[in-house]
């Protein structure tokens, strides 16, 4: 965000008195805990009735690699079986079919590999990924197919068997969500006083340790004004936003900072309907403050009271019946939504799949508008199904326009809370990894989690969901989290904060050299934020790296801190913000700021970015510190020379070299000049003349000059 003339000192959250917590917090009724199953089959001996060829052996279906498979000869019947090595109490079988699937098949169990009993049978299989809950004790498990869906054989990417043995440690799923998840129903007394008390703690606690999640059960709430401070999330517990209506407001303003909203970070609102008291709700935020799946039955004002500065935000899957007042917001991205209108623009306002969006007109006014979003899948969310807590996992959409929830029940699937390891602060990385290995999903309750080993997300379709901006800190230079080269992982709603020992990276989506095709079921990274410094001296060579193909990064802020504690050119050193090595990666709502070298490096083919907001590092001490060989400065967004196809819409880079205002940056963007590499709506701007850009992209575009803070633009490239 644009620098102010003065920065406030670090303000920590007040300590919470136990008596006050007991008086204010309404605890979530605990879901019944039950033992979680262990993945027993991976790497175990597998045999089959036949194989199509040497490249599709039986063992490929139990190797944990979604890019390898077993396939049979083209005849019925056929079978594949796995030897677990010892009898186990079985609970679940997951079959991940290739296109050549089984229409009719049985899941069979045996203690000796000779005598079989049927645990499940069907004659209506359709392929895809299917999960069968089973019961029984067995050492051998067999899938016995009697009718194929195609003229080819039977083909399984993965054949996974879950259960428990007498010696396996069992980590329970489910349970309560801890004291900092605050649940209301319409009959809860003193809701407003609870909201106000938490806001008093969090209003200016920019780098404090407090973390809070408000959950509103379905129903109608009257006369509330939920003011939302740092590390505070507010959500409805219905399947649709309209299930939970607040006749009142959910407000973000900037009184704590003199009416300036450029530091209103790390908060969120989700899955609620609002009837604003004045007819217009105020949501004056900057980075890392998503407004998702909301229905505002009126207008939405994105500026602080008094129309002070504000520095960019994000709306998705939302409906605003009235007008969105942009006012002083310098940049904004709105995706797959419906709005009654949009007023004003400063530098860069981008829309994709948004009904009611203004027409394409960049740069005057600076609206970049795409009729649809090429691929999207909404963020998973917690909801109530009767009295049971579940997580809804929305389905993938292609060429989406408008909300996912406006026409009947949303498309997707539900996972009961009992299938999640509900982590609380103090949980070790070893325990978290053991829970993931058992087949549990992962839910971080609000708090700060220190980990001394990498969190390993290896199972396809795993959901990792944070509440209340749960924060993960690697203590000893490890990468905080890594995702395997598997389908359909969902990462959402948490913050990774660099530790004091340098990490090579903070989040790795896929291993180096990842090769599997995930187009049908991509991994999504949503509202996952990366921070280096600010809450203390932190270091990481690289913020986030995406190696998996087809990944969707939907709203992230990757930030090397420019203010707070532990800030300095070498103190919170981090050379690279966001690196993409995978092919067909899509970024929707990409915010990356202040890295010592490249903020974004894109090496994969067919990458796409819709909206990019960047500031170069304020604290470069001199021209030599940022010199990149013969090039003055590192581009904010660099596409590798080897890339043949890439496209971006609505991208901006800003400089504020306040330590040495004489610094010159050759360009904000760098890309090979090839027919397949295209950009639409580019801009660079010097904030008050503190440093200047010579060009916009490569050697194209007029230089910025003077102190007028007027962008230099390029409508299209090449």
DRENROLO-282184 format. One line per 5 residues: their letters; for each residue x negated, y, z negated of C-alpha. Coordinates in steps of 0.02 Angstrom, whole numbers, plus 50000, padded with zeros to 5 digits. Layout:
BEGIN
a = X Y Z; ... $
This chain:
BEGIN
xxxxx = 50000 50000 50000; 49941 50180 50025; 49826 50236 49885; 49886 50368 49764; 49776 50507 49701 $
xxxxx = 49770 50421 49531; 49793 50241 49478; 49875 50196 49313; 49776 50096 49185; 49813 49913 49165 $
xxxxx = 49968 49889 49060; 49997 49720 48978; 50167 49651 48929; 50212 49666 48745; 50201 49508 48644 $
xxxxx = 50369 49423 48626; 50433 49397 48450; 50501 49223 48420; 50657 49290 48338; 50693 49402 48487 $
xxxxx = 50670 49259 48608; 50790 49152 48508; 50918 49291 48506; 50908 49332 48690; 50867 49178 48789 $
xxxxx = 51002 49058 48844; 50920 48893 48881; 50958 48784 49028; 51042 48623 48975; 50913 48488 49007 $
xxxxx = 50941 48366 49146; 50926 48190 49083; 50745 48136 49099; 50708 47971 49182; 50551 47881 49228 $
xxxxx = 50478 47930 49394; 50430 47796 49519; 50252 47769 49577; 50204 47751 49761; 50148 47569 49758 $
xxxxx = 50127 47523 49941; 49996 47646 50004; 49837 47558 50058; 49903 47385 50012; 49891 47234 50132 $
xxxxx = 50026 47236 50265; 50073 47107 50397; 50201 47104 50537; 50288 46985 50653; 50199 47066 50801 $
xxxxx = 50111 47224 50857; 50128 47321 51018; 49941 47339 51033; 49777 47356 50938; 49814 47540 50904 $
xxxxx = 49975 47508 50807; 49933 47380 50670; 50043 47344 50521; 49922 47431 50404; 49951 47597 50492 $
xxxxx = 50125 47605 50413; 50055 47603 50235; 49900 47712 50256; 49979 47877 50203; 49940 47954 50372 $
xxxxx = 50094 48017 50463; 49994 48021 50626; 49971 47832 50633; 50106 47699 50652; 50150 47516 50666 $
xxxxx = 50248 47464 50819; 50309 47292 50869; 50334 47202 51032; 50495 47240 51127; 50607 47103 51057 $
xxxxx = 50724 47057 50913; 50702 47012 50774; 50542 47089 50705; 50477 47123 50530; 50342 47212 50431 $
xxxxx = 50298 47172 50250; 50182 47237 50116; 50100 47145 49973; 50100 47258 49819; 49971 47148 49732 $
xxxxx = 50076 47116 49577; 50261 47109 49531; 50338 47281 49507; 50506 47353 49459; 50562 47432 49622 $
xxxxx = 50670 47587 49638; 50653 47660 49812; 50599 47625 49990; 50565 47768 50112; 50560 47728 50298 $
xxxxx = 50491 47858 50418; 50541 47794 50589; 50464 47846 50753; 50587 47871 50897; 50590 47682 50922 $
xxxxx = 50689 47640 50766; 50803 47505 50697; 50992 47514 50710; 51018 47355 50609; 50895 47300 50476 $
xxxxx = 50875 47231 50301; 50758 47275 50158; 50707 47112 50077; 50614 47070 49916; 50510 46921 49866 $
xxxxx = 50402 46868 49719; 50302 46740 49819; 50310 46797 50000; 50415 46646 50049; 50588 46662 49973 $
xxxxx = 50675 46826 50011; 50827 46917 49941; 50915 47065 50021; 50907 47231 49927; 50987 47336 50065 $
xxxxx = 51061 47311 50237; 51136 47421 50372; 51199 47407 50550; 51213 47594 50581; 51034 47656 50566 $
xxxxx = 50993 47813 50666; 50806 47828 50635; 50717 47979 50564; 50666 47980 50382; 50781 47878 50270 $
xxxxx = 50772 47845 50083; 50851 47690 50007; 50874 47673 49819; 50851 47490 49774; 50837 47383 49618 $
xxxxx = 50740 47225 49589; 50572 47155 49539; 50457 47094 49677; 50278 47084 49738; 50321 47078 49923 $
xxxxx = 50438 47198 50015; 50494 47171 50195; 50589 47272 50325; 50676 47147 50440; 50748 47222 50599 $
xxxxx = 50882 47135 50701; 50937 47271 50824; 50838 47415 50900; 50896 47591 50945; 50792 47591 51105 $
xxxxx = 50724 47468 51231; 50555 47479 51148; 50504 47390 50989; 50517 47443 50807; 50400 47584 50757 $
xxxxx = 50366 47655 50583; 50254 47802 50543; 50264 47759 50358; 50339 47620 50252; 50334 47676 50070 $
xxxxx = 50386 47573 49919; 50409 47656 49749; 50428 47578 49578; 50338 47551 49413; 50226 47418 49340 $
xxxxx = 50192 47377 49160; 50024 47466 49163; 50067 47622 49263; 50081 47784 49164; 50258 47849 49186 $
xxxxx = 50291 48035 49193; 50474 48080 49172; 50566 48188 49296; 50692 48322 49251; 50711 48405 49083 $
xxxxx = 50742 48582 49025; 50667 48734 49110; 50590 48815 48958; 50622 48977 48864; 50583 49100 49005 $
xxxxx = 50722 49035 49118; 50873 49132 49059; 51041 49063 49114; 51205 49160 49110; 51385 49113 49140 $
xxxxx = 51526 49240 49145; 51566 49210 48961; 51388 49237 48898; 51385 49380 48772; 51266 49528 48783 $
xxxxx = 51206 49494 48961; 51164 49677 48989; 51060 49691 48831; 50961 49536 48880; 50927 49607 49053 $
xxxxx = 50875 49773 48978; 50757 49695 48850; 50663 49593 48979; 50652 49746 49092; 50575 49847 48950 $
xxxxx = 50438 49716 48936; 50409 49699 49123; 50442 49872 49197; 50260 49925 49199; 50173 49759 49158 $
xxxxx = 50089 49751 49327; 49952 49632 49274; 50031 49559 49119; 50063 49376 49081; 50253 49382 49059 $
xxxxx = 50355 49282 49185; 50546 49273 49190; 50685 49193 49293; 50867 49247 49274; 50995 49121 49337 $
xxxxx = 51180 49166 49355; 51302 49020 49361; 51442 49033 49490; 51578 49155 49443; 51609 49342 49431 $
xxxxx = 51511 49463 49321; 51570 49640 49290; 51481 49802 49250; 51300 49743 49257; 51144 49834 49312 $
xxxxx = 51000 49710 49318; 50843 49815 49331; 50704 49703 49395; 50525 49729 49339; 50362 49639 49373 $
xxxxx = 50361 49447 49381; 50549 49440 49365; 50664 49344 49481; 50854 49346 49482; 50955 49211 49571 $
xxxxx = 51129 49141 49586; 51164 48957 49556; 51294 48931 49691; 51271 48842 49855; 51324 49005 49940 $
xxxxx = 51284 49183 49887; 51470 49219 49878; 51490 49088 49741; 51412 49210 49618; 51471 49391 49622 $
xxxxx = 51403 49535 49520; 51514 49687 49516; 51365 49798 49484; 51186 49819 49541; 51019 49732 49550 $
xxxxx = 50901 49879 49546; 50719 49912 49582; 50664 50093 49558; 50499 50179 49521; 50527 50285 49366 $
xxxxx = 50381 50195 49281; 50264 50264 49415; 50325 50441 49439; 50452 50398 49573; 50325 50311 49684 $
xxxxx = 50368 50132 49736; 50203 50083 49819; 50158 49969 49673; 50326 49884 49647; 50261 49708 49681 $
xxxxx = 50297 49528 49623; 50485 49516 49596; 50632 49443 49691; 50821 49430 49713; 50907 49279 49789 $
xxxxx = 51075 49196 49821; 51195 49325 49749; 51339 49436 49807; 51340 49617 49747; 51476 49749 49739 $
xxxxx = 51367 49901 49700; 51445 50026 49580; 51408 50176 49690; 51433 50078 49851; 51245 50065 49881 $
xxxxx = 51117 49955 49792; 50938 50018 49769; 50794 49899 49810; 50637 50008 49816; 50492 49887 49830 $
xxxxx = 50328 49859 49918; 50238 49694 49946; 50283 49523 49872; 50462 49569 49830; 50578 49461 49938 $
xxxxx = 50765 49494 49954; 50833 49326 50013; 51003 49251 50040; 51094 49402 49971; 51264 49474 50014 $
xxxxx = 51278 49661 49980; 51458 49715 49995; 51406 49894 50028; 51244 49981 50075; 51062 49950 50029 $
xxxxx = 50938 50090 49991; 50756 50041 50010; 50683 50203 49939; 50655 50256 49759; 50757 50391 49676 $
xxxxx = 50692 50554 49749; 50635 50469 49911; 50454 50446 49854; 50332 50333 49945; 50371 50150 49973 $
xxxxx = 50261 50029 50067; 50351 49886 50146; 50457 49735 50108; 50555 49587 50170; 50737 49534 50191 $
xxxxx = 50791 49361 50252; 50953 49262 50270; 51053 49407 50199; 51208 49505 50242; 51225 49691 50207 $
xxxxx = 51401 49748 50250; 51354 49931 50252; 51200 50025 50311; 51021 49990 50260; 50938 50156 50217 $
xxxxx = 50754 50136 50258; 50709 50317 50216; 50526 50323 50156; 50483 50139 50184; 50328 50139 50293 $
xxxxx = 50354 49963 50360; 50484 49826 50339; 50531 49656 50410; 50709 49586 50419; 50739 49408 50478 $
xxxxx = 50894 49304 50519; 51017 49423 50437; 51168 49532 50470; 51173 49718 50435; 51300 49856 50460 $
xxxxx = 51167 49975 50524; 50992 50041 50494; 50935 50219 50467; 50766 50300 50486; 50593 50228 50520 $
xxxxx = 50419 50280 50470; 50282 50175 50553; 50336 49996 50586; 50508 49917 50564; 50528 49741 50636 $
xxxxx = 50685 49634 50658; 50708 49456 50720; 50872 49363 50728; 50962 49508 50643; 51139 49552 50692 $
xxxxx = 51164 49741 50691; 50978 49780 50708; 50929 49936 50805; 50878 49911 50985; 50696 49890 51036 $
xxxxx = 50618 50063 51046; 50438 50056 50984; 50350 50174 50960; 50483 50309 50955; 50568 50264 50841 $
xxxxx = 50453 50121 50790; 50579 49978 50800; 50520 49808 50863; 50671 49696 50888; 50681 49512 50937 $
xxxxx = 50854 49442 50971; 50815 49278 50883; 50682 49199 50773; 50600 49056 50868; 50589 48935 50720 $
xxxxx = 50643 48959 50541; 50691 48861 50388; 50754 48948 50233; 50670 48936 50063; 50725 48794 49946 $
xxxxx = 50827 48852 49797; 50897 48788 49632; 51086 48772 49619; 51223 48690 49516; 51322 48544 49586 $
xxxxx = 51457 48533 49453; 51353 48520 49295; 51200 48446 49382; 51052 48551 49434; 50984 48515 49607 $
xxxxx = 50867 48595 49732; 50940 48629 49904; 50819 48608 50049; 50885 48701 50203; 50870 48626 50376 $
xxxxx = 50759 48692 50515; 50839 48815 50637; 50781 48858 50812; 50818 49025 50896; 50913 49077 50740 $
xxxxx = 51019 49233 50729; 51116 49286 50575; 51124 49200 50407; 51117 49012 50376; 51265 49016 50256 $
xxxxx = 51400 49120 50338; 51494 48981 50429; 51537 48846 50304; 51417 48740 50203; 51234 48769 50241 $
xxxxx = 51140 48632 50332; 51011 48537 50234; 50991 48412 50093; 50992 48412 49903; 50868 48340 49779 $
xxxxx = 50921 48312 49598; 50815 48395 49464; 50775 48222 49396; 50666 48196 49551; 50555 48344 49501 $
xxxxx = 50414 48354 49378; 50466 48509 49282; 50299 48589 49238; 50279 48708 49093; 50128 48818 49051 $
xxxxx = 49993 48708 48976; 50025 48564 49097; 49858 48499 49161; 49813 48477 49343; 49785 48293 49307 $
xxxxx = 49964 48272 49245; 50033 48372 49391; 49937 48264 49514; 49993 48104 49429; 50174 48162 49442 $
xxxxx = 50153 48202 49627; 50072 48033 49656; 50222 47949 49574; 50333 48025 49707; 50402 48171 49607 $
xxxxx = 50428 48344 49678; 50356 48489 49578; 50447 48634 49493; 50342 48766 49404; 50439 48854 49266 $
xxxxx = 50388 49036 49233; 50214 49058 49162; 50029 49054 49201; 49948 48886 49240; 49760 48860 49228 $
xxxxx = 49698 48712 49330; 49525 48632 49328; 49555 48522 49479; 49645 48544 49645; 49833 48510 49648 $
xxxxx = 49851 48379 49785; 50014 48376 49885; 49997 48216 49985; 50174 48151 50009; 50283 48203 50158 $
xxxxx = 50432 48313 50119; 50369 48361 49945; 50446 48519 49875; 50337 48631 49766; 50447 48770 49698 $
xxxxx = 50404 48908 49575; 50524 49004 49465; 50489 49179 49400; 50329 49202 49502; 50242 49058 49414 $
xxxxx = 50054 49087 49432; 49915 48960 49463; 49736 49005 49416; 49589 48892 49467; 49467 48902 49322 $
xxxxx = 49309 48824 49390; 49295 48869 49574; 49409 48735 49644; 49539 48764 49779; 49702 48786 49683 $
xxxxx = 49811 48680 49799; 49788 48570 49953; 49920 48494 50067; 49886 48335 50166; 49917 48315 50353 $
xxxxx = 50097 48259 50326; 50270 48315 50378; 50389 48432 50295; 50304 48497 50137; 50391 48651 50064 $
xxxxx = 50288 48773 49961; 50388 48917 49890; 50397 49050 49756; 50230 49055 49666; 50071 49158 49651 $
xxxxx = 49892 49095 49659; 49771 49207 49565; 49584 49184 49595; 49478 49133 49446; 49314 49207 49390 $
xxxxx = 49211 49070 49476; 49214 49086 49665; 49332 48965 49753; 49297 48917 49934; 49483 48944 49966 $
xxxxx = 49639 48963 49860; 49768 48872 49966; 49731 48743 50101; 49878 48687 50209; 49810 48530 50290 $
xxxxx = 49632 48463 50289; 49499 48519 50411; 49526 48431 50576; 49712 48397 50545; 49786 48321 50702 $
xxxxx = 49965 48260 50674; 50112 48337 50767; 50236 48412 50643; 50349 48504 50765; 50504 48406 50713 $
xxxxx = 50474 48434 50528; 50348 48572 50492; 50274 48625 50327; 50340 48792 50265; 50249 48917 50153 $
xxxxx = 50374 49045 50085; 50352 49182 49956; 50182 49109 49911; 50067 49251 49863; 49878 49256 49846 $
xxxxx = 49783 49379 49735; 49597 49408 49712; 49561 49528 49568; 49677 49652 49483; 49719 49543 49334 $
xxxxx = 49533 49521 49303; 49378 49486 49406; 49419 49347 49528; 49327 49283 49680; 49368 49173 49830 $
xxxxx = 49282 49160 49997; 49449 49132 50085; 49628 49161 50028; 49736 49042 50131; 49688 48925 50272 $
xxxxx = 49814 48834 50382; 49744 48680 50468; 49907 48585 50497; 49992 48605 50665; 50167 48682 50675 $
xxxxx = 50162 48763 50501; 50282 48907 50466; 50214 49042 50350; 50369 49142 50305; 50328 49293 50199 $
xxxxx = 50162 49300 50109; 50057 49438 50032; 49873 49394 50027; 49790 49532 49928; 49614 49573 49876 $
xxxxx = 49653 49697 49739; 49615 49881 49764; 49665 49929 49585; 49681 49849 49413; 49545 49756 49317 $
xxxxx = 49399 49668 49398; 49396 49773 49556; 49243 49821 49658; 49161 49785 49825; 49064 49639 49750 $
xxxxx = 49162 49616 49588; 49313 49536 49673; 49224 49486 49831; 49330 49393 49958; 49276 49396 50139 $
xxxxx = 49427 49320 50226; 49612 49330 50190; 49707 49214 50308; 49634 49089 50431; 49732 48982 50553 $
xxxxx = 49650 48830 50633; 49808 48732 50672; 49903 48745 50836; 50082 48810 50854; 50080 48902 50688 $
xxxxx = 50212 49037 50663; 50197 49181 50538; 50353 49281 50499; 50317 49423 50379; 50127 49422 50360 $
xxxxx = 50051 49545 50237; 49861 49535 50214; 49756 49673 50137; 49583 49734 50085; 49468 49587 50123 $
xxxxx = 49282 49619 50140; 49273 49553 50318; 49416 49486 50427; 49589 49495 50350; 49661 49374 50480 $
xxxxx = 49565 49252 50591; 49670 49151 50713; 49581 49003 50793; 49728 48890 50837; 49820 48886 51002 $
xxxxx = 49996 48953 51033; 50003 49049 50871; 50138 49180 50845; 50158 49321 50719; 50316 49423 50695 $
xxxxx = 50271 49573 50587; 50099 49604 50514; 50053 49735 50384; 49872 49768 50337; 49756 49890 50252 $
xxxxx = 49569 49878 50269; 49468 49873 50108; 49471 50045 50027; 49310 50019 49931; 49182 49990 50069 $
xxxxx = 49032 50087 50006; 48966 50141 50175; 48964 50103 50362; 48827 49973 50344; 48931 49870 50223 $
xxxxx = 49062 49834 50356; 48951 49829 50509; 48989 49674 50613; 48837 49659 50724; 48860 49791 50860 $
xxxxx = 49043 49814 50811; 49094 49947 50686; 49201 49857 50558; 49289 49689 50554; 49457 49685 50641 $
xxxxx = 49610 49668 50530; 49676 49532 50647; 49559 49435 50758; 49609 49305 50887; 49462 49193 50929 $
xxxxx = 49384 49208 51102; 49421 49023 51133; 49610 49046 51114; 49710 49043 51276; 49887 49076 51211 $
xxxxx = 49942 49189 51068; 50079 49316 51041; 50122 49448 50910; 50260 49575 50883; 50257 49727 50768 $
xxxxx = 50081 49730 50696; 50002 49874 50600; 49834 49909 50518; 49791 50058 50407; 49627 50123 50338 $
xxxxx = 49590 50223 50182; 49403 50223 50158; 49405 50332 50004; 49227 50291 49945; 49153 50346 50111 $
xxxxx = 49280 50438 50220; 49153 50449 50363; 49170 50263 50401; 49225 50221 50578; 49316 50062 50628 $
xxxxx = 49303 50012 50812; 49478 49937 50815; 49614 49862 50707; 49644 49712 50822; 49528 49603 50923 $
xxxxx = 49584 49474 51052; 49525 49393 51213; 49592 49470 51373; 49688 49323 51445; 49861 49310 51524 $
xxxxx = 49924 49202 51381; 49869 49321 51242; 50002 49456 51219; 50046 49585 51088; 50197 49699 51074 $
xxxxx = 50207 49853 50963; 50033 49881 50890; 49980 50028 50783; 49834 50090 50679; 49839 50239 50562 $
xxxxx = 49713 50332 50455; 49785 50381 50287; 49742 50563 50264; 49587 50552 50372; 49491 50437 50255 $
xxxxx = 49400 50341 50389; 49456 50327 50569; 49493 50197 50703; 49412 50221 50873; 49542 50111 50961 $
xxxxx = 49696 50005 50924; 49648 49838 51004; 49479 49800 51080; 49435 49961 51171; 49616 50006 51209 $
xxxxx = 49718 50142 51124; 49680 50318 51071; 49577 50350 50915; 49654 50412 50756; 49593 50584 50708 $
xxxxx = 49610 50719 50579; 49710 50708 50419; 49886 50704 50489; 49916 50516 50459; 49993 50495 50631 $
xxxxx = 49983 50319 50704; 49896 50277 50866; 50001 50149 50960; 49992 50021 51098; 50161 49965 51163 $
xxx = 50098 49807 51248; 49935 49713 51273; 49859 49674 51391 $
